[in-house]
Amino acid sequence: MKQKSVFLAENTNLEIEEFLKTHHTIYIPVGATEQHGPHSPIGTDVLIPQEIARRVCEKSGNALVAPALPYTLSYPHRGFTSEFSLSIETFMAVVRELALSFAKAGFKRIVFLNGHYDNTYALAYACAQAAEKMPEGAKAFPFNYWDGMTPEQWARMTEQGKGLHAGEGEVSMLLAINPGLVNMALANAEFPSFPETITKSPALHTAYFFSSPGSVYRMSQTGTWGDATKATAENGEFILQSGVESVINLMTDLETTFRELTLR
């Protein structure tokens, strides 16, 4: 007997038509295919938002998970063997076309659930481009799965803001998803040697990394940005659940914003 699934790809056309009679939300996990240190799979940034989307959909019962978008913006990692990416223009075109395609099918909330920070701005701009051609009532927008986390949850995921790539947080989540994906014997710790600055502004990170292909490669020996040796499945389960809570709360807040903020 065919089992019910929250994954769009595992549903038949008839099942999707039936779903769209009462529900209209689709999550498109967006990640990257790039190096994640000597210990983690190159699909890390896809696997995590896909798992969070699955949990959100199973908990809510009113949404589906589309096949993930794995090739995105990884140009800061250029120099490593595993940097498989698209140009900014191509990536935005793909996002724009997907938004319009899902809207045409009948989805009203097309959520690009992002797990790779470098995609953030391009996702938003592509959704803005698609908006002009979307059917009435349909909206496409991006969320990073961590955008709705509390400061405490964010700190736990990022080693107090110091571990942002292939470190304790990401590796912990992978261990909770499937421990066979991680080679803990090769887990390491490496942190960028950021200089002391006057402003200590996050804008420095944006200017250095986003505008500089190969910037992660140049500042790193191993590709790790954090301490993966401290990763545990228990911590990963906490962070994944925090991500689920984040996404559900963001969706609730956004619906309130759509409903109450518009004046004309």
Buried (B, 14 or more C-beta within 10 A) or exposed (E): EEEEBBBBEEBEEEBBEEBBEEBBBBBBBBBBBBBBBBBBBBBBBBBBBBBBBBBBBEBBEBBBBBEBBBBBBBBBBBBBEBBBBBEBEEBBBBBBEBBBEBBEBBBBBBBBBBBBBBBBBBBBBBBEBBBEEBEEEBBBBBBBBBBBBEEEBBBBBBBEEBBBBBBBBBBBBBBBBEEEBBEEEEBBBBBBEEEEEEEEEEEBBEEBBBEBBBBBBEBBEBBBBBBBBBBEBEBBBBBBBBBBBBBBBBBEEBEEEEEEEEEE
